[in-house]
Amino acid sequence: MLFLCLAGFMMAQETNETEFKMALGDTLVWKPFDNCDMNGYSISGPKVISFKAIGMGEQIQIIAKSVGKSSIIATCQNNDTEAVAKITVVDPNDVPVVAEKPVKPQTLPFTETYKFNPPKDNFFITIHDTGSGFNDTYMKHGDDEAYNDGQSFDRFWNVKTGKNWYYKPDAQGWTDDVDWEFEPFGESFPILNSFAKEVDTDNLSNYYVGNEKVTVGNSHKPTDIDCWKFFVDFEDGSVIQYWVDPANGCTLKRQVNTDPAKVVTVYDLKYTRLYFGPSFKKGLHDTRR
C-alpha cells in the first residue's frame, strides 16, 4: 500500500520531480512520461528500493526494501527530458518518538563581538546532513556558481551571462539549460546564516556555553576550528545548538534538540582554481564532471 504521493512540479529543462513516501514492503508503479518509447532509469543515492521495468519500460515497479531515502532518475531519449522520483521509505511499526532535549549547560559571559560576514566569493562548501547522509555543496568562483544536493540535482550557472547547465551523467555530461532559470546564492545560505537569522544577538551571554572545535576540510587538509557554542531555547519548545566560526559569524554546525546535526565538512574559503564544470567539456558526449 502506498502511503503518500506528493504532486510533482516542473523544473528547468523539462525535469519533472515527484516525491513518494512508502512503507517497508510497499509496491508502486511509476510512469515518468506521458508519451515516451525510449526510457532509461538509474538509482541515485542509497539503494533502499528496487525496481523493474513493466512492458516496454514506459513504467517501472518500485519496491520499498529498507528504511531511508533514494532517487530514481528517468530519461526520455526521444526528447532529452528527465523525471526524478524522490522516495522516502519508512517503517510503519516505528513508534513516534517524543523529541528529546539536551540539558542546557551553565551559560558564560560572552565578551566577544559577534558579526556576520559570510564569504562572498571563491568558496567551496559542503554541508553534511548526518540524519539523511546527504550533502549539499555550494561553489562560487567569480561569476560562476554551482550547487549539488548529493542526490540527483547538479547545476552550474553564471550570474553575469545567465547561462545555465545541469549535469547528465549517463549521456551528455554538462548540458545546456534554460538561461536565467536559477537562483543565485545571494549573501549567504543555510546553515551558514542560521545563527544570524534565527537568534537575537543583543545579549549572547544568555546562550553562550563555551568553545568547541568543529573539524572541517579544505583543499589542503582537515582543520579544527575553535567555534563559539550557543545553546538557545525557543518559544516553540525546541532547543537549537549552534557552533559559530568567530572569524566570520558563520554557523558550521546546527543541531535541533537531539536530532542528527547538520555540519560543514568542507570549508574552502580560498577556492581560486576552478577544476570542474561545462567549460571543461571537450565534446557533446563528454560526461566528465
N, C-alpha and C positions, 0 to 999 in steps of 0.2 A: 504494500500500500504506500502510495506517495504521500508524504506529509504536507509539502508546501511547494508551490511553484510561483515565483515572483515574475511579473511581466518583464520581458526583455526590453532593451532600449537601443536606439541606433547610435553607433559611434562613427567616427570618420572612416572613410574607405569602406563603407557598407559593412561594418563589422557589427553583427548583432550579438548582444550578450544577454544570457538568460541565467538566472540563479535558481538552483533546486536545493531543497532540503529533504533528505531521505533518512529513513531508519535503517539500521543494520538488516540486511537480507532483502530490502525492498528492491523492486524492479520497475523501471520506467522505460518508455520508448520516446526517443528524441528525434524529431525531424528538423534539422537545422535550416533547410532551404525549401521554399515552396516549389521551386522548379529548377532542379539541377540533376544531371545524369552522370556527373563525374565528381564524386565526393572523395575527399581524403580526410583521415582522422588521426589525431595524436594526443597523448596524455601529457599534460604539463603539471609538475608538482608531484607530491606524494601519491602513489597509486593505491588509493583507498577504494577504488571501484574497478570493475572490469566491464568490457563492452564487446559486443559482436554485431556485425552488420546484418541487417534484415533485407531480404530481397536483393536488389542490385546495389545496396549501400546507400539508398536515399534516406534510410532511417537506421538508427542503431538502438540496441537494447543495452541498458545500463543497469548493473547490479551493484548494490552497496555491499562492500566486503569488510571494511573496517572503519572505525571512527576516525574522522579527520576531514581535510579539505583537499580537493583536487579540481583540475580543469580539463576539459576536452576541447581541443581546437579542431573545428571542421573547416575544410577549404573546398570551395566550389571551383573546380578548374575550368569550367566553362566561361565564367566571367570574373575570375580573380577576386572573389569576395570571401569573407571569413565569418564564422559564427563561433561563439565561445559559450560553453556550458560550464558554469562555476557550481560545483557540487559540494555540499556540506553533509557529512554522514554523522548521525548521532545515534546513541544507544537509548532506545525508548524506556529502558529499565532504570536508567540513571535517575536517582532522586535529586531534585533541585537542591543545590547547596546554598545555604544562607551565607551571605558574604561575611567572611571573617575580617576583622580589623586588627592591624598590628597595634601593640601597646605604644603609646607615644612616649618617647624618651624625654628626659629633662631638657627644656629649651635653654639656650645660651644667649648671652648678649651678642648681637650682630653689630660689629663696629666697622665693617667694611662699607663700601658704596656699591650698590647694585646698579648696573647699567646694561641694557640690552643692545648689543651692537653686533648683529649676526653677520656672517660672511656674505659678501655681495658678489664675488667673482672668484674664479679659479678654485673651485671646491669639488670634491668627490666624496659624498657622504652616504653611508649605508646604515639604515636603522633596522635592527632585528627585533621581530615580534617573537618573544620566547614562548608565547602560547601557541600560535599557529605554525611557527617555524619559518615563516616567510620573511623576506627582506624587501624594504623599499630603498631604492638607490636614486640619489639626485646628483646630477653633474652640471656644472656651469663652467664654461671656458669662453670668455668673451661674450659674443652674441649667441653662441651655441649652448643649448640646454638639452638634457636627456633625462628620462625617467624610466625606471623598471620596477615593477611591483613584485618580482620574484616568482610570478606565475606565468601569465600569458601576455601581459601588457608591456610593450617595449617600444618607446618613442624617442625621437630625436628631432629637434626643431631649431630654427634660427629666428630670434626675436626681432631682428632687423629686416630680413627679407621676407619673413612669413613662410619660408619653405619648411616642409614638414614631412617626416618619414616614419614608417613603422617597420618593425623587424619581422621578417617571414622566414623562419629557419629552414623550412623544408623545400623552398623553391627559389626565391629571388633575393634572399637576404634583406638588406635595407631597400624598401620600396617606397616610391613617391606616394604621398598622401595629399589631401586637400590643403591648399595654402591657408594659413591662419587658423586651422582647426586645432588649436591647442591653447592652454592657459599657462602663460609664463609664471615662473616661481614667485616673482614679486620680491617683497622684502624678506620673506622667510617662509617656513613651512613646519608642520608638526614633525617630530616632537620638539625641535629646537626652540620654537616660540611658545611652548605650552606654559612655562612658568611666567613669562612676561605677559601672556594673555589671560591667564586664569587666576592669578594671585595679586591681591592688593599689596604692593611692595612698600607702603609707607612705613610700616613698623615690622621689619623682618625678624626682630628678636622674638616675636610671637611664634615663629616657625623654625628658626634655625636650631639644629640639633648637633652641629659639628661638621667636620670634614670627613669625606670618604672617597677613596680612589675608584675611578672607572677606567678600565683598560680599553683603549681604542687602537685601531690600526691606522697606518698611513702608507705612503709609497715606500717607506724605508723599513720600519719595524714597529711592533706594538709599543704603545706608550701609556704609562699610568698618569692620569690627570687627577690632581687633588681637587675634588669638587666640594662646593658648599652643599650640604644636605639640608633640605627643608621638609618638614612634616606638617601638612596642612589639613585641618578638619573643616569640611564644607557643610553648609547649612542642610544639604540633602542627606546628610548622614555618612557620606563617603569620606574616606581618607586617601589623600594622594601624597606620595613622597616624590621629591624632585632632587636630582643630582645636577648641579648647575656649574658650568665652567666659569670660574671667576674672571677669566681673560675677556669674555665677551657676553656673559649672561645667558648663553645658550644652554638649554636643558639637554644633557647627554643620557639621562635615564629617567623614566617616569613609571611609577607603579601605583595602580589604584587598588586600595585595600590590600589583600594578599594575592591578587591576581598576578599572572605572569607579566613581567615588566616588558616595556619597550626600551631598547638600549642602543645607542650609537656604537657600532662596531668598527666602521671605517670612517675616519675623520681627517681627511686630507684637505687642508686649507691652503695648500701651495700646489695646486694641481695646474701646472703651467704647460704640460705637454699632452695634447690630445692624441690618443692611440687607437680610437675606435670611431665608428660612425660611417655615414654614407660617403664621405669624402675619400675613404679608403677603399671603396668598392671599385674593382677592376673590370667588371663586366656585368651583363644583365643577370647572370645566374651565379654570381659570386655571393656565397652565403656566409662568408666570414663576418663576424660581428665587428 
